[in-house]
Amino acid sequence: MPSSRPPEPEQPRRYFNPAPQTIETTTEPGLLEFHRRLPGYAPTPLVPAPGLAAALGVRQAWVKDEAQRLGLPAYKILGASWATYRELGHRFGPFRPWNALDDLARQLSVHTLGAHAPLTLVAATDGNHGRAVARMARWLGLGAHIVVPQDMVPARREAIEGEGARVEVHPGSYDDAVLAAARLADDTHIVISDTAWDGYTRVPGWVIAGYSTIFQEMDAQLAALQAPQPDLVAVQMGVGSLAAAVIQHYRAPGRQTHVVGVEPTRADCVLRSLEAGALTGVPGPHSSIMAGLNCGNTSPLAWPLLQAGLSASVAIPDARAEQAMRLLSEDGVISGESGAAGAGGLLELLSGAQAGAARQALGLTAENSVLVISTEGATDPVAYARVVPGK
């Protein structure tokens, strides 16, 4: 149930877990090979960020730059594509072996002739997930119906429409859009959501699994550079699906990496849940510039992983995200407001007023290395030009 306590819009807040746990997980077979068969697949860059490292007072900072992923400006296509493929296979498969999406689309067309055709993929979004679902629908020759909150900036809405999707602007917040999308589900409308609710966990679980390609790439990239694994990873939290994937990878048996979750002060549902020891919502409006993180409720599927595996959680004001955008640009990374949030969280923890206590809690010294995931490029070019002038 939503908390009756209103959010504190611009006051940074933090939570430390004194005993983060190891997480037993399994890797879905064939996932990386599936992504490699998608049009334009290539590993995204792992970028050294000396400016960020200096600002954080650590030896090395790495940025996994997701500004160009399979032709889209964000990482979301990894989860959306895998979840769509698995859900279609669950409903209409099994499919014969295939090498290109055209072949898969032809098989799907044969499987769905008659009462099940035409099929439409449905999603709610603050921008990137919905565009990714719409792209997957276009690749497979399916329809797409994307529900967006009323405050979405025109550039993100137009990008979704550019994928051929029908965009429904729903009054209210992202959480209201999620409810509206869920109501559209029927035999011909398949909801591909990255958050879960009662009776709907299979697809969000596949979304989380799909993000693991990011970390398999990073392991290979670090190994090629003969660089050690990071001591700390910072990850953005909206509903918590990406953070859940980070925890599954970096808190697996044999790994000791700390995971720090970052969210806006205006939508800090994970941090409030951690404080309460139970899922706790944050009522809207959620008006952070970190639009992809403007979520008032944590996914109940991600929640157990977040509660067990996060070493710390920090809620940051918009100013920290803007500072991180400018700093990352100096290291050659174009990162949007949500994309830079992970770096912004580390700036708050490790250079803010209580940096000493945070370093002690995380066991972090000047000899350690950190990793942040820049989850998107400049998906709102007008806002990016305002925050990072001249870039």
Backbone torsions as a table, in degrees:
resi	resn	phi	psi	omega
1	MET	NA	144.6	178.6
2	PRO	-61.3	145.9	178.0
3	SER	-73.0	144.2	175.4
4	SER	-80.8	-10.9	-179.4
5	ARG	-83.8	123.8	-178.3
6	PRO	-71.5	153.1	177.3
7	PRO	-67.5	159.0	177.9
8	GLU	-104.6	98.5	-161.3
9	PRO	-55.3	-44.0	-170.8
10	GLU	-124.1	20.6	178.9
11	GLN	-101.8	111.0	179.5
12	PRO	-58.3	144.1	-179.5
13	ARG	-138.1	154.4	-176.8
14	ARG	-145.6	156.7	178.2
15	TYR	-142.5	136.8	177.9
16	PHE	-120.4	135.1	176.9
17	ASN	-95.6	115.1	-176.1
18	PRO	-68.7	-18.1	-176.1
19	ALA	-146.3	72.2	176.7
20	PRO	-62.1	143.8	-171.7
21	GLN	-99.6	159.9	168.3
22	THR	-78.7	140.9	-175.8
23	ILE	-115.2	121.2	175.3
24	GLU	-81.0	121.7	-178.6
25	THR	-136.7	167.1	174.5
26	THR	-126.7	148.3	177.9
27	THR	-96.5	132.8	179.7
28	GLU	-73.9	124.5	-178.3
29	PRO	-64.9	141.9	174.7
30	GLY	83.7	0.3	-173.7
31	LEU	-67.9	-51.6	-178.8
32	LEU	-62.8	-39.7	177.9
33	GLU	-63.7	-36.0	175.9
34	PHE	-59.6	-49.6	-179.2
35	HIS	-62.6	-34.9	179.9
36	ARG	-65.6	-20.8	179.3
37	ARG	-88.3	-4.5	179.3
38	LEU	-79.2	151.4	-175.9
39	PRO	-59.3	126.2	174.4
40	GLY	80.0	17.1	-178.3
41	TYR	-64.1	136.1	167.9
42	ALA	-159.6	146.6	175.3
43	PRO	-59.3	138.2	175.7
44	THR	-76.5	156.4	-173.3
45	PRO	-68.1	146.6	167.1
46	LEU	-106.7	111.9	-167.2
47	VAL	-108.9	127.2	170.9
48	PRO	-69.9	139.2	-174.8
49	ALA	-127.6	79.9	-176.9
50	PRO	-64.6	-33.8	178.1
51	GLY	-64.7	-42.5	177.3
52	LEU	-65.6	-41.4	179.0
53	ALA	-59.1	-44.1	179.7
54	ALA	-63.8	-41.2	179.8
55	ALA	-65.3	-30.7	-178.3
56	LEU	-91.3	-11.4	-179.2
57	GLY	70.2	40.2	177.9
58	VAL	-125.8	165.8	-177.0
59	ARG	-69.8	-41.2	-173.6
60	GLN	-145.2	137.0	170.8
61	ALA	-125.4	133.2	176.5
62	TRP	-114.1	146.3	174.5
63	VAL	-124.7	120.8	170.4
64	LYS	-85.7	110.1	-168.5
65	ASP	-94.3	105.3	-177.5
66	GLU	-99.3	26.0	-178.3
67	ALA	-69.0	-19.2	176.1
68	GLN	-138.1	101.0	-178.8
69	ARG	-128.1	109.2	178.4
70	LEU	55.1	39.4	177.0
71	GLY	82.3	3.8	178.9
72	LEU	-119.1	158.5	-173.3
73	PRO	-89.8	29.9	-178.4
74	ALA	-164.2	165.2	-175.7
75	TYR	-77.1	-13.2	-167.4
76	LYS	-58.7	-25.9	-178.3
77	ILE	-61.3	-25.9	179.6
78	LEU	-63.1	-47.6	179.0
79	GLY	-74.0	-41.3	-178.2
80	ALA	-64.3	-40.8	-177.7
81	SER	-69.1	-44.6	-178.7
82	TRP	-66.2	-42.8	-179.6
83	ALA	-65.3	-40.0	177.6
84	THR	-63.0	-47.3	-179.8
85	TYR	-59.8	-46.5	-177.9
86	ARG	-69.3	-38.5	-179.6
87	GLU	-69.7	-39.9	176.2
88	LEU	-64.2	-39.7	176.8
89	GLY	-64.6	-38.2	178.6
90	HIS	-63.1	-39.5	-176.2
91	ARG	-85.4	-37.3	-168.7
92	PHE	-125.1	-5.0	-177.5
93	GLY	-80.5	-166.7	3.4
94	PRO	-77.6	152.1	176.0
95	PHE	-92.7	150.0	172.9
96	ARG	-70.6	161.1	175.8
97	PRO	-54.1	142.0	-177.8
98	TRP	-143.1	155.1	179.5
99	ASN	-115.0	-25.9	-179.1
100	ALA	-132.4	154.1	-177.2
101	LEU	-63.1	-27.6	177.5
102	ASP	-59.1	-40.7	178.8
103	ASP	-66.2	-43.9	177.8
104	LEU	-61.9	-40.5	179.1
105	ALA	-62.9	-39.9	177.9
106	ARG	-64.4	-42.4	178.1
107	GLN	-62.8	-41.4	-179.7
108	LEU	-63.4	-39.6	179.4
109	SER	-61.5	-41.5	178.8
110	VAL	-66.1	-43.3	-177.6
111	HIS	-64.9	-29.4	-171.6
112	THR	-107.3	13.1	176.1
113	LEU	-61.0	142.8	176.4
114	GLY	99.4	-132.4	-169.9
115	ALA	-64.7	-24.6	-175.2
116	HIS	-88.0	-6.6	-175.9
117	ALA	-100.8	150.3	-6.8
118	PRO	-82.3	155.9	179.2
119	LEU	-97.7	145.0	176.9
120	THR	-130.0	131.6	172.5
121	LEU	-88.6	137.1	-175.7
122	VAL	-122.5	140.1	175.3
123	ALA	-154.5	152.0	166.1
124	ALA	-100.4	149.6	-174.1
125	THR	-158.2	153.0	163.2
126	ASP	-94.9	2.0	175.8
127	GLY	149.9	-70.8	-168.1
128	ASN	-74.1	-40.9	-179.3
129	HIS	-64.8	-43.9	-179.2
130	GLY	-63.2	-39.5	177.6
131	ARG	-65.8	-37.5	178.8
132	ALA	-64.6	-42.4	177.5
133	VAL	-63.6	-41.1	178.5
134	ALA	-63.9	-37.7	177.8
135	ARG	-64.9	-42.7	179.4
136	MET	-63.9	-39.6	176.9
137	ALA	-61.3	-42.5	179.5
138	ARG	-64.1	-42.4	178.6
139	TRP	-59.9	-34.3	-174.8
140	LEU	-98.1	2.5	179.8
141	GLY	72.9	28.8	-180.0
142	LEU	-106.2	164.9	172.6
143	GLY	-80.4	163.3	176.7
144	ALA	-140.1	131.9	177.4
145	HIS	-125.5	110.2	-173.3
146	ILE	-114.3	125.2	-178.9
147	VAL	-100.8	127.4	-175.7
148	VAL	-126.4	151.0	175.9
149	PRO	-70.5	158.4	-172.1
150	GLN	-68.4	-18.5	-177.4
151	ASP	-94.3	11.1	179.2
152	MET	-65.0	136.2	-179.4
153	VAL	-68.8	149.5	-175.7
154	PRO	-56.7	-37.8	-175.9
155	ALA	-60.2	-40.2	-178.8
156	ARG	-72.9	-39.8	178.1
157	ARG	-64.4	-43.3	-179.4
158	GLU	-65.4	-33.5	178.2
159	ALA	-65.1	-38.0	177.5
160	ILE	-67.8	-43.6	177.5
161	GLU	-62.1	-32.5	178.4
162	GLY	-65.4	-17.7	175.3
163	GLU	-83.9	-0.8	-179.7
164	GLY	91.4	10.9	-176.8
165	ALA	-86.4	152.1	166.3
166	ARG	-82.1	125.7	-179.6
167	VAL	-108.4	121.8	177.1
168	GLU	-105.8	117.9	177.4
169	VAL	-86.4	116.6	-175.3
170	HIS	-103.8	132.0	178.1
171	PRO	-63.6	136.9	179.1
172	GLY	110.3	-158.7	-171.8
173	SER	-93.9	179.3	172.9
174	TYR	-57.2	-41.9	-179.3
175	ASP	-62.3	-35.2	175.1
176	ASP	-66.8	-37.6	177.8
177	ALA	-64.6	-36.8	177.2
178	VAL	-60.2	-45.0	179.3
179	LEU	-63.2	-40.3	-179.7
180	ALA	-65.8	-40.7	178.6
181	ALA	-65.3	-40.7	-179.5
182	ALA	-60.2	-34.4	-178.9
183	ARG	-70.6	-14.7	-179.0
184	LEU	-83.2	-10.7	-174.2
185	ALA	-63.2	130.1	171.4
186	ASP	-158.0	-164.8	-175.7
187	ASP	-64.4	-24.9	-177.5
188	THR	-112.8	-2.7	178.0
189	HIS	-119.7	109.8	-174.4
190	ILE	-104.8	115.8	-177.3
191	VAL	-81.7	125.1	176.7
192	ILE	-113.8	89.4	-175.4
193	SER	-108.6	147.1	175.7
194	ASP	-96.6	6.7	172.2
195	THR	-124.8	153.9	-174.4
196	ALA	-106.6	164.2	170.6
197	TRP	-153.1	175.9	-176.9
198	ASP	-54.7	124.2	179.0
199	GLY	83.1	0.3	-178.5
200	TYR	-136.1	91.0	-179.2
201	THR	-132.0	-20.7	-173.4
202	ARG	-61.9	-51.0	-177.4
203	VAL	-65.9	-48.1	177.8
204	PRO	-59.5	-31.3	175.5
205	GLY	-64.3	-38.4	177.1
206	TRP	-70.8	-32.3	174.8
207	VAL	-60.8	-48.6	178.7
208	ILE	-58.4	-45.9	179.8
209	ALA	-59.4	-38.8	-177.6
210	GLY	-61.3	-28.9	-178.9
211	TYR	-71.3	-12.8	-176.4
212	SER	-64.5	-19.5	176.2
213	THR	-57.5	-36.6	178.0
214	ILE	-54.2	-45.8	-172.1
215	PHE	-80.3	-31.1	172.6
216	GLN	-63.7	-40.4	175.4
217	GLU	-61.7	-45.8	-177.1
218	MET	-63.3	-40.8	177.7
219	ASP	-58.5	-43.9	180.0
220	ALA	-67.1	-39.1	-179.1
221	GLN	-67.2	-43.1	177.7
222	LEU	-64.8	-40.5	178.8
223	ALA	-62.3	-40.5	179.5
224	ALA	-63.8	-30.6	178.5
225	LEU	-88.3	-0.9	-174.9
226	GLN	54.7	38.8	-179.9
227	ALA	-103.8	145.4	179.6
228	PRO	-73.1	162.7	173.7
229	GLN	-63.5	150.2	179.8
230	PRO	-66.3	152.0	176.2
231	ASP	-83.3	-22.3	-178.2
232	LEU	-148.7	137.8	175.3
233	VAL	-121.4	130.1	174.4
234	ALA	-103.9	137.0	-175.8
235	VAL	-140.6	140.0	177.4
236	GLN	-68.8	148.7	176.6
237	MET	-130.6	117.9	166.0
238	GLY	-103.4	-93.9	170.9
239	VAL	-79.9	-15.0	173.6
240	GLY	105.1	5.1	-174.6
241	SER	-68.9	-44.6	178.4
242	LEU	-64.3	-41.8	178.3
243	ALA	-61.3	-37.1	176.9
244	ALA	-62.4	-40.7	178.8
245	ALA	-66.3	-39.2	177.2
246	VAL	-61.4	-44.2	-179.6
247	ILE	-64.3	-42.3	179.0
248	GLN	-58.7	-33.8	-178.0
249	HIS	-85.0	-49.5	-170.0
250	TYR	-90.9	-9.0	174.0
251	ARG	-111.0	16.9	176.8
252	ALA	-68.3	159.9	178.8
253	PRO	-53.0	134.7	-179.5
254	GLY	92.3	-6.6	178.6
255	ARG	-113.0	144.6	-179.0
256	GLN	-123.0	18.6	-177.0
257	THR	-68.7	133.2	173.0
258	HIS	-78.1	141.4	176.2
259	VAL	-118.0	126.1	178.5
260	VAL	-113.4	125.0	177.7
261	GLY	-95.2	141.1	-174.7
262	VAL	-128.8	135.8	177.3
263	GLU	-149.4	165.3	179.1
264	PRO	-71.9	149.8	174.3
265	THR	-62.0	-25.0	-177.1
266	ARG	-86.3	-1.6	179.3
267	ALA	-152.0	54.2	-172.6
268	ASP	-96.0	56.0	-174.9
269	CYS	-69.0	-32.3	179.5
270	VAL	-69.5	-47.0	-178.9
271	LEU	-60.9	-43.0	179.7
272	ARG	-65.9	-34.8	177.0
273	SER	-66.7	-41.6	177.6
274	LEU	-61.3	-42.2	178.9
275	GLU	-63.9	-39.9	-176.9
276	ALA	-81.8	-19.7	-175.7
277	GLY	76.9	13.2	179.9
278	ALA	-158.8	157.8	-179.3
279	LEU	-56.1	126.6	-176.7
280	THR	-136.4	123.7	-179.1
281	GLY	-88.1	162.6	175.7
282	VAL	-119.4	114.6	-178.4
283	PRO	-66.6	149.1	178.8
284	GLY	-78.4	-178.9	4.7
285	PRO	-74.7	149.9	177.6
286	HIS	-109.5	102.9	-165.8
287	SER	-113.8	22.8	178.6
288	SER	-66.7	151.2	172.1
289	ILE	-68.1	-17.8	175.7
290	MET	-77.5	70.7	-166.6
291	ALA	-60.7	-35.2	-179.6
292	GLY	-69.1	-9.7	-179.3
293	LEU	-111.4	8.4	-179.0
294	ASN	-80.0	70.3	-176.5
295	CYS	-122.9	130.8	-177.5
296	GLY	-92.2	-7.0	-177.4
297	ASN	-138.4	135.2	177.1
298	THR	-79.0	142.3	175.3
299	SER	-63.1	125.7	178.6
300	PRO	-64.5	-19.4	176.0
301	LEU	-74.5	-38.9	179.3
302	ALA	-77.1	-27.2	-169.9
303	TRP	-53.9	-48.1	-179.0
304	PRO	-60.5	-35.7	177.8
305	LEU	-67.9	-41.7	179.5
306	LEU	-64.7	-45.3	-178.1
307	GLN	-62.4	-39.4	-177.0
308	ALA	-83.0	-38.4	-165.8
309	GLY	-100.9	-18.9	179.2
310	LEU	-70.5	134.2	171.4
311	SER	-82.4	-30.7	180.0
312	ALA	-157.3	158.5	174.7
313	SER	-134.9	138.1	-180.0
314	VAL	-137.7	136.1	175.8
315	ALA	-106.8	127.3	-172.6
316	ILE	-119.4	149.5	172.7
317	PRO	-76.0	165.2	-179.3
318	ASP	-57.7	-32.8	-177.5
319	ALA	-59.8	-34.1	178.3
320	ARG	-68.2	-40.2	176.8
321	ALA	-62.9	-40.9	178.9
322	GLU	-64.8	-41.8	176.2
323	GLN	-58.9	-42.9	-179.6
324	ALA	-66.4	-38.2	177.2
325	MET	-58.6	-45.1	-179.6
326	ARG	-67.4	-41.3	-179.3
327	LEU	-66.2	-43.8	178.3
328	LEU	-63.2	-35.3	179.0
329	SER	-61.8	-33.2	177.8
330	GLU	-68.8	-24.7	175.6
331	ASP	-92.4	9.7	174.7
332	GLY	86.1	16.0	-178.2
333	VAL	-112.4	120.3	173.8
334	ILE	-87.7	111.7	-174.4
335	SER	-129.6	127.9	177.9
336	GLY	-73.7	-176.7	-172.6
337	GLU	-61.6	-46.8	177.1
338	SER	-73.0	-35.8	-178.6
339	GLY	-61.2	-32.7	-177.1
340	ALA	-90.3	-0.5	-173.2
341	ALA	-63.0	-37.6	179.4
342	GLY	-59.5	-46.6	176.6
343	ALA	-63.4	-37.9	178.0
344	GLY	-62.4	-37.2	177.7
345	GLY	-64.7	-40.3	177.9
346	LEU	-68.2	-36.0	175.3
347	LEU	-61.5	-40.2	178.5
348	GLU	-65.5	-44.6	-176.9
349	LEU	-71.7	-43.0	-166.2
350	LEU	-103.7	-6.7	175.2
351	SER	-130.0	2.4	179.8
352	GLY	-82.8	-170.1	-173.8
353	ALA	-64.1	-27.7	-177.4
354	GLN	-111.9	34.7	-175.4
355	ALA	-62.2	-39.8	-178.2
356	GLY	-59.8	-44.6	-179.9
357	ALA	-65.9	-38.2	179.2
358	ALA	-66.0	-42.8	179.0
359	ARG	-61.9	-40.7	179.8
360	GLN	-66.1	-43.7	-178.5
361	ALA	-63.4	-32.9	-177.2
362	LEU	-97.3	-1.9	-179.0
363	GLY	63.3	34.2	-172.6
364	LEU	-99.0	132.7	178.0
365	THR	-126.1	178.5	179.6
366	ALA	-68.0	-10.2	-179.4
367	GLU	-95.3	-0.6	-176.1
368	ASN	-88.4	168.5	176.6
369	SER	-123.2	151.1	-179.6
370	VAL	-130.7	157.8	178.3
371	LEU	-131.7	134.7	171.1
372	VAL	-124.3	151.7	178.2
373	ILE	-108.1	113.3	173.2
374	SER	-83.3	99.3	-166.1
375	THR	-78.6	-10.4	-179.2
376	GLU	-155.0	158.1	170.1
377	GLY	-87.5	-152.4	-178.3
378	ALA	-84.7	76.9	-177.3
379	THR	-73.5	-16.0	170.9
380	ASP	-121.5	88.3	-173.8
381	PRO	-57.8	-33.7	-179.9
382	VAL	-65.2	-45.1	179.5
383	ALA	-66.2	-40.0	-179.6
384	TYR	-62.4	-42.9	179.9
385	ALA	-64.3	-33.0	176.9
386	ARG	-68.3	-43.3	-174.7
387	VAL	-79.2	-38.5	-176.3
388	VAL	-121.9	74.7	-175.8
389	PRO	-64.5	143.3	176.5
390	GLY	85.7	0.3	-179.2
391	LYS	-105.7	NA	NA
